[in-house]
């Protein structure tokens, strides 16, 4: 895997916390940040969460739209 160097400037409290957390979980600080970055990529944006479950999985969008247009133009 190709890597890149990253310099972070954090308040001392947060830096100490991250270092201790990584040590307690037997991972490197780099691995901790990489794991968090991967997690952030998988989490849906909060603005999109409002749409989750808005359309039933079994819905046929084409059929729904066709029925809507047909009803609209009667």
Number of C-alpha atoms within 10 A of each C-alpha: 2 3 5 4 6 7 5 7 8 9 8 9 8 11 14 12 11 16 15 13 15 17 13 9 9 10 12 14 16 13 11 17 13 12 11 11 11 10 10 11 9 8 9 10 10 8 7 8 11 9 9 9 8 8 10 8 7 6 9 10 10 9 10 11 11 11 11 11 11 10 9 8 6 5
